[in-house]
Amino acid sequence: MKALSTGQIATRTRSSLRLKLSLLLVSACLCGKAAPSWADPTELPSLGDASSALISPQLERQIGQSFLKQINASLPTVDDPLIKYYVTNQLLDLAQHSNLREAILGVVVIDNPQINAFAAPGGVVGINLGLIIAAEDVHEYSSVVAHELAHLSQRHFARGVEEQRRQTLPTVASMIAALLLGAAGGGDAALAAISTVQAASQAQQLRFSRDREQEADRIGMNTMVRAGMDPTATSRMFERMQRTYRFTRKPPEFLLTHPLSETRIADARNQAMNYPAREYEPSLDYQLMRVRAEVHFRNNHHHGIATYRQRLSDNPNALAANYGLALSLSQNGEHEEALQRVETLVNLNPQSILYNAAYAELLIAAEQTQLARRLLEQQLTLNPDNPPLSMLYAKALNGDGEHEQAEAVLLRLSKVYPNDVDVWYELAETAGLAGNITGVHLARADFFYLHGAYHRSIQHLEYAQRLVRRTNPQLQAKLGQRIQDMRTAIRIQQQS
């Protein structure tokens, strides 16, 4: 994650409040409550049910797009290309085995050590980096992801809105009053007022929520089995979280929104018994990403080196610990030993994108950019426009002063992955190094657009428009149309 200035932190704090208020406003306008209550878990949505009539999949998609922009603006996200690539691929693989009909709109990895995962309408899935550390194997981790996919496939958001459509006018009025208070600047008072309004219906909401959680558990477990994952991992993960947070005063966000009970754990355990017992292969890729997440949150490189050396002393064949040691050594400037240790992984599977990217990353850190470029060029021939390989290739090119070539790599990647904010950020930085001021403004315009900062996006489009007025009238006209479309969107947003 990029470092934030004091002004940016203040802006994000205000954005966080706006996120809470805007989401509550959507819920208040649609159903009169700030949080959904759930219906009978045996009711499965269909194209003709009431929830589809009230909130169509198309409207859910629009909500998801807005929500994704609010996440980008309000929460610190992980820009590590290897972790993002792994999380996205793992989720998409599970989605192929789920009941989800719609495509995944966006996958976001939140830079937070707490356990949490969430699914938002329209196909947005968020994973806290802390979940990867907490889940001891890929099966436990996947049980949480499959659970969130079940929320999406069963359209729990739309069904929850349908449950609340008969909400009384006084509650709606109270919610709107609280939101207006927040808009006037009384942030804490607004949240307090909203909490007061919510309190009256919490008992009923909790009952429905438990029904939906149990439904998501069961459907998620079916997804795991179809994907070849261990169904017993669901109850193991529940028990692990219960033990970890049993005596804490404030449980993690995941347990606040996904309350655990002995009945729910027993139900997951009993359902898993319906499937034949078998052995499951451990995932080295997952363990490598788990160690990578550990290193991400560890500030003391010397402590990391000592920790992973001790793990290797206990188990010399622990490849994940070997990788953790290599990362820690690299961060401490001990590049020779770090590279030797990562070579072990590449030799284990020379075709692995993750292993080659891990090796190239440490080559770049050791300023061996020519070797990194040759490795990445070979891999990109086999895997064109692969996100982590392309991002690292651009970094290596920049390290050698080949800024225009690096810009071309990132520009191509931005067309393949137009919703990746980190691609646009790096493209803007690289365009600046290449002396392409127009390119800087165009990339920044897309970066701010994906954060929902439409006015700032328009500013950069206008800068770019003035720069190309004489040299490229066709692009100038195209930018003018985009500016007009964005202003129209702003007016619609202000009127709604």
C-alpha positions in Angstrom: 0.0 0.0 0.0 1.3 3.5 -0.9 2.2 5.8 2.0 -0.5 8.3 2.8 -0.1 12.0 3.7 -2.0 13.6 6.6 -4.4 15.2 4.1 -5.0 11.8 2.4 -5.6 10.1 5.7 -8.2 12.8 6.6 -9.8 12.4 3.2 -10.0 8.6 3.7 -11.5 9.1 7.1 -14.2 11.3 5.6 -14.7 8.8 2.8 -15.1 6.0 5.3 -17.9 7.9 7.0 -19.5 8.6 3.6 -19.2 4.9 2.8 -21.1 4.0 5.9 -23.8 6.6 5.3 -24.2 5.9 1.6 -24.6 2.2 2.2 -27.2 2.9 4.9 -28.9 5.3 2.6 -29.2 2.7 -0.1 -30.7 0.3 2.4 -33.0 2.9 3.9 -34.3 4.0 0.5 -34.9 0.4 -0.7 -36.3 -1.2 2.4 -36.4 1.2 5.3 -33.7 -0.4 7.4 -30.0 -0.1 7.7 -29.2 -3.8 7.7 -30.9 -6.7 5.9 -33.0 -9.3 7.7 -33.2 -12.7 6.3 -36.0 -15.1 5.3 -36.6 -18.8 5.5 -33.3 -20.6 4.3 -35.3 -23.1 2.2 -36.4 -20.2 -0.1 -34.1 -20.1 -3.0 -34.3 -17.1 -5.3 -35.6 -17.4 -8.9 -36.0 -15.0 -11.8 -39.6 -14.5 -10.9 -39.5 -14.1 -7.1 -40.2 -10.8 -5.3 -36.6 -10.1 -4.6 -35.8 -10.2 -8.3 -38.7 -7.8 -8.9 -37.5 -5.4 -6.2 -33.8 -5.6 -6.9 -32.8 -7.0 -10.3 -29.4 -8.6 -10.9 -28.7 -5.6 -13.1 -29.4 -3.2 -10.2 -27.2 -5.4 -7.9 -24.4 -5.0 -10.4 -24.7 -1.3 -10.3 -24.7 -1.3 -6.5 -21.6 -3.5 -6.7 -19.8 -1.2 -9.0 -20.4 1.8 -6.7 -19.5 -0.3 -3.7 -16.2 -1.3 -5.3 -15.3 2.3 -5.8 -16.1 3.1 -2.2 -13.9 0.3 -1.0 -11.0 1.7 -3.2 -11.5 5.1 -1.7 -12.1 4.1 2.0 -10.0 1.0 2.8 -6.3 0.3 2.5 -5.9 -2.4 -0.1 -3.0 -4.8 -0.9 -1.0 -3.9 -4.0 1.2 -7.1 -3.8 0.7 -8.5 -7.3 1.5 -12.1 -6.2 -1.0 -12.2 -3.4 -3.7 -10.5 -5.5 -3.1 -13.0 -8.3 -3.3 -16.0 -6.0 -6.5 -14.8 -4.1 -8.2 -14.0 -7.4 -7.4 -17.3 -9.1 -8.4 -19.3 -6.0 -11.7 -17.5 -5.8 -12.5 -17.8 -9.5 -11.7 -21.6 -9.3 -14.2 -22.0 -6.4 -16.7 -19.8 -8.2 -16.7 -22.2 -11.2 -17.9 -25.0 -8.8 -20.5 -22.8 -7.1 -24.1 -22.0 -7.9 -23.2 -18.5 -8.9 -24.8 -17.5 -12.2 -23.3 -14.0 -12.6 -19.6 -13.3 -13.2 -17.4 -12.0 -10.3 -17.3 -8.2 -10.6 -14.3 -7.6 -8.4 -11.9 -9.2 -5.9 -10.3 -6.9 -3.3 -7.6 -7.9 -0.8 -7.8 -5.6 2.3 -4.6 -4.7 4.0 -5.8 -5.7 7.5 -4.4 -8.4 9.8 -7.9 -9.2 11.2 -10.0 -12.1 10.1 -12.7 -11.0 7.7 -14.2 -11.6 4.3 -17.3 -10.2 2.7 -19.5 -10.4 -0.3 -21.3 -7.4 -1.7 -24.2 -7.3 -4.2 -23.3 -7.6 -7.9 -20.3 -10.0 -7.3 -17.8 -8.1 -5.2 -15.7 -10.2 -2.8 -13.3 -8.8 -0.2 -10.7 -10.8 1.6 -8.7 -9.5 4.6 -5.0 -10.4 4.4 -5.4 -11.6 8.0 -7.6 -14.4 6.9 -4.8 -16.0 4.9 -2.6 -16.0 8.1 -5.4 -17.3 10.3 -6.4 -20.3 8.1 -3.8 -23.0 8.5 -4.4 -24.6 5.1 -6.0 -23.9 1.8 -9.1 -25.9 2.8 -9.8 -23.8 5.8 -9.3 -20.6 3.8 -11.5 -21.9 1.0 -14.3 -22.7 3.4 -14.6 -19.0 4.2 -14.4 -18.0 0.5 -17.0 -20.6 -0.5 -19.3 -19.3 2.2 -19.1 -15.8 0.8 -19.8 -17.1 -2.7 -22.9 -18.8 -1.4 -24.2 -15.4 -0.1 -23.9 -14.2 -3.7 -25.3 -17.2 -5.4 -28.4 -17.1 -3.2 -28.8 -13.4 -3.6 -29.1 -12.8 0.1 -28.9 -9.1 -0.3 -31.9 -8.9 -2.5 -33.8 -11.4 -0.4 -33.0 -9.4 2.7 -34.4 -6.2 1.1 -37.6 -8.1 0.2 -38.0 -9.1 3.9 -37.9 -5.4 4.9 -40.0 -3.9 2.2 -42.9 -3.4 4.7 -40.8 -1.3 7.1 -42.9 1.4 8.7 -42.6 5.1 7.7 -41.4 6.3 11.1 -38.3 4.1 10.9 -37.5 5.4 7.4 -38.0 9.0 8.6 -35.6 8.4 11.5 -33.0 6.9 9.2 -33.2 9.8 6.8 -33.0 12.3 9.7 -29.8 10.5 11.0 -28.3 10.6 7.5 -29.1 14.3 7.1 -27.4 14.9 10.4 -24.3 13.2 9.1 -24.4 15.1 5.9 -24.4 18.3 7.9 -21.2 17.4 9.6 -22.3 15.6 12.8 -20.6 12.3 12.0 -20.5 10.7 15.4 -23.9 12.0 16.3 -25.3 10.6 13.0 -23.8 7.2 13.6 -25.3 7.2 17.2 -28.7 8.1 15.8 -28.5 5.4 13.2 -27.6 2.9 15.9 -30.6 3.9 18.0 -32.9 3.4 15.0 -31.4 0.0 14.3 -31.7 -1.3 17.9 -35.5 -1.8 17.8 -35.2 -4.5 15.1 -31.9 -6.2 16.0 -33.5 -9.4 17.5 -35.5 -10.2 14.4 -32.6 -9.4 12.1 -30.2 -11.7 14.1 -32.7 -14.6 13.8 -32.9 -14.2 10.0 -29.2 -13.6 9.8 -28.5 -16.9 11.5 -30.7 -18.7 9.0 -28.9 -17.2 6.1 -25.5 -18.0 7.6 -26.4 -21.6 8.0 -27.7 -21.8 4.5 -24.4 -20.2 3.2 -22.5 -22.8 5.3 -24.3 -25.7 3.6 -24.1 -24.4 0.1 -20.5 -23.3 0.5 -19.6 -26.8 1.7 -21.2 -28.3 -1.5 -19.1 -25.9 -3.5 -15.9 -27.1 -1.7 -16.7 -30.7 -2.4 -17.2 -30.1 -6.1 -13.9 -28.2 -6.1 -12.1 -31.1 -4.5 -11.6 -29.4 -1.2 -11.9 -30.9 2.3 -15.5 -30.4 3.7 -14.3 -30.9 7.3 -12.3 -27.7 7.0 -15.5 -25.6 7.6 -16.0 -26.8 11.2 -12.2 -26.7 11.7 -12.1 -23.1 10.7 -15.1 -22.3 12.9 -13.5 -24.0 15.9 -10.2 -22.2 15.3 -11.9 -18.8 15.3 -13.9 -19.7 18.4 -10.8 -20.7 20.3 -8.8 -17.7 19.2 -11.4 -15.1 20.1 -13.2 -16.8 23.0 -11.8 -14.5 25.7 -11.5 -11.3 23.7 -13.7 -8.3 24.4 -14.2 -7.5 20.8 -14.2 -10.3 18.2 -13.0 -9.7 14.6 -15.4 -8.2 12.1 -16.1 -11.6 10.5 -17.6 -12.9 13.8 -19.6 -9.8 14.3 -21.3 -10.3 10.9 -21.1 -14.1 10.9 -22.0 -15.0 14.5 -20.9 -18.5 15.6 -22.8 -20.9 17.8 -22.3 -24.5 18.9 -25.3 -25.5 16.8 -23.8 -24.0 13.7 -20.4 -25.7 14.3 -22.1 -29.0 15.0 -24.3 -28.6 11.8 -21.1 -28.1 9.7 -19.4 -31.1 11.3 -22.5 -33.3 10.7 -22.9 -32.2 7.1 -19.2 -33.0 6.4 -19.8 -36.6 7.6 -22.1 -37.1 4.7 -19.1 -37.1 2.3 -16.6 -40.0 2.0 -13.5 -39.5 4.0 -10.3 -39.2 2.0 -6.8 -37.7 2.1 -6.2 -34.2 0.7 -3.0 -32.9 -0.7 -1.5 -29.8 1.0 -1.1 -26.7 -1.1 2.4 -25.3 -1.2 1.2 -22.3 -3.1 -1.2 -21.4 -0.3 1.5 -21.8 2.3 3.9 -19.6 0.3 1.2 -16.8 0.2 0.5 -17.3 3.9 4.2 -16.7 4.7 4.2 -13.8 2.3 1.3 -12.3 4.3 3.2 -12.8 7.5 6.2 -11.0 6.2 4.0 -8.2 5.0 2.9 -7.4 8.5 6.3 -8.0 10.1 8.3 -4.7 10.6 11.4 -6.3 12.0 13.4 -8.1 9.3 15.9 -9.5 11.8 13.1 -11.1 13.8 11.7 -12.6 10.6 15.1 -14.1 9.8 15.4 -15.6 13.2 11.8 -16.9 13.1 12.2 -18.7 9.8 15.6 -20.1 10.5 14.1 -21.6 13.7 11.3 -23.2 11.6 13.8 -24.6 9.2 15.9 -25.9 12.1 12.8 -27.8 13.3 11.9 -29.0 9.8 14.6 -28.6 7.1 12.1 -29.6 4.4 9.7 -26.7 5.2 9.6 -25.0 1.8 7.3 -22.2 3.0 9.7 -21.4 5.9 12.5 -21.4 3.4 10.6 -18.8 1.3 9.8 -16.7 4.3 13.5 -16.7 5.2 14.3 -15.6 1.6 11.9 -12.7 1.7 13.2 -11.6 5.1 16.8 -11.8 3.9 16.0 -9.8 0.8 14.4 -7.1 2.8 17.5 -7.0 5.0 19.8 -6.6 2.0 21.2 -10.2 2.1 20.4 -10.9 -1.5 22.8 -13.7 -2.3 21.4 -16.2 0.2 17.8 -15.0 -0.6 18.2 -15.8 -4.3 19.8 -19.2 -3.5 16.8 -20.1 -1.4 14.2 -19.1 -3.9 15.9 -21.0 -6.7 14.9 -24.1 -4.8 11.3 -23.3 -5.5 11.8 -22.6 -9.2 13.7 -25.8 -9.6 10.8 -27.6 -7.9 8.3 -26.4 -10.6 10.0 -24.4 -13.4 6.6 -23.6 -15.0 4.9 -22.1 -11.9 4.0 -18.4 -12.4 4.1 -17.8 -8.7 7.6 -19.3 -8.2 9.1 -17.5 -11.3 7.5 -14.2 -10.2 8.9 -14.7 -6.6 12.4 -15.3 -8.1 12.1 -12.3 -10.5 11.0 -10.1 -7.6 14.1 -10.9 -5.6 16.3 -10.5 -8.6 15.0 -7.0 -9.1 15.5 -6.3 -5.4 19.1 -7.4 -5.8 19.4 -5.0 -8.8 20.0 -7.9 -11.2 17.4 -6.5 -13.6 18.9 -8.0 -16.7 18.4 -11.5 -15.4 14.9 -10.6 -14.1 14.0 -9.3 -17.6 15.1 -12.4 -19.4 13.2 -14.6 -17.0 10.1 -12.5 -17.2 10.2 -12.2 -21.0 10.4 -16.0 -21.2 7.4 -16.4 -18.8 5.4 -13.7 -20.6 5.8 -15.5 -23.9 4.0 -18.5 -22.2 1.6 -16.3 -20.2 0.9 -13.1 -22.1 -0.3 -10.1 -20.0 -0.2 -12.1 -16.8 -0.7 -9.5 -14.0 2.2 -10.3 -11.6 4.7 -11.1 -14.4 3.8 -7.9 -16.3 3.9 -5.7 -13.2 7.4 -7.1 -12.3 8.6 -6.8 -15.9 7.6 -3.1 -15.9 9.4 -2.6 -12.6 12.6 -4.3 -14.1 12.4 -2.1 -17.2 12.1 1.0 -15.0 15.1 -0.1 -13.1 17.1 -0.1 -16.3 15.7 3.3 -17.4 13.5 1.8 -20.1 10.6 3.9 -19.1 8.8 4.0 -22.5 8.9 0.3 -22.8 7.7 -0.1 -19.2 4.8 2.3 -20.0 3.8 0.2 -23.0 3.7 -3.0 -20.9 1.5 -1.3 -18.3 -0.8 0.4 -20.9 -1.4 -3.0 -22.5 -2.1 -4.5 -19.0 -4.6 -1.7 -18.2 -6.6 -2.6 -21.2 -6.8 -6.3 -20.1 -7.5 -5.4 -16.4 -9.2 -1.9 -16.6 -10.5 -2.2 -13.0 -7.2 -2.8 -11.3 -6.4 0.5 -9.5 -2.7 -0.6 -8.9 -2.1 -0.9 -12.7 -3.4 2.7 -13.2 -1.3 4.0 -10.3 1.9 2.4 -11.7 1.0 3.5 -15.2 0.7 7.1 -14.1 4.1 6.9 -12.3 5.8 5.3 -15.3 4.3 7.7 -17.8 5.8 10.5 -15.7 9.2 8.8 -15.8 8.9 8.5 -19.6 8.0 12.2 -19.9 4.5 11.5 -21.2 2.5 14.1 -19.4 -0.6 13.4 -21.3 -0.3 9.7 -20.3 0.1 10.7 -16.7 -3.2 12.6 -16.7 -5.1 9.9 -18.5 -3.9 7.2 -16.1 -4.7 9.4 -13.1 -8.1 10.0 -14.5 -8.9 6.3 -14.5 -7.3 5.9 -11.1 -9.5 8.5 -9.5 -12.6 7.2 -11.5 -12.1 3.8 -9.9 -12.1 5.6 -6.5 -15.4 7.4 -7.2 -13.5 10.7 -7.2 -15.2 11.9 -10.4 -14.4 15.6 -10.0 -10.6 14.8 -9.7 -11.0 12.4 -12.7 -12.5 15.2 -14.8 -9.7 17.6 -13.8 -7.1 15.2 -15.2 -9.2 14.6 -18.4 -9.4 18.3 -18.9 -5.6 18.7 -18.5 -5.1 15.9 -21.0 -7.6 17.4 -23.4 -5.7 20.8 -23.4 -2.4 19.0 -24.1 -3.7 17.1 -27.2 -5.9 19.9 -28.6 -3.5 20.7 -31.5 -1.8 17.3 -32.0 -4.7 14.9 -31.7 -8.2 16.4 -32.2 -9.8 12.9 -32.4 -8.6 12.1 -28.9 -9.6 15.6 -27.7 -13.2 14.9 -28.9 -13.2 11.5 -27.2 -12.0 13.0 -23.9 -14.7 15.7 -24.2 -17.4 13.1 -24.5 -16.1 11.2 -21.6 -16.0 14.4 -19.5 -19.6 15.1 -20.4 -20.7 11.5 -19.6 -19.0 11.8 -16.2 -20.7 15.2 -15.4 -24.0 13.7 -16.3 -23.3 10.8 -13.9 -22.5 13.3 -11.1 -25.7 15.2 -11.7 -27.7 12.0 -11.5 -25.9 11.0 -8.4 -26.6 14.4 -6.8 -30.3 14.2 -7.7 -30.9 10.6 -6.4 
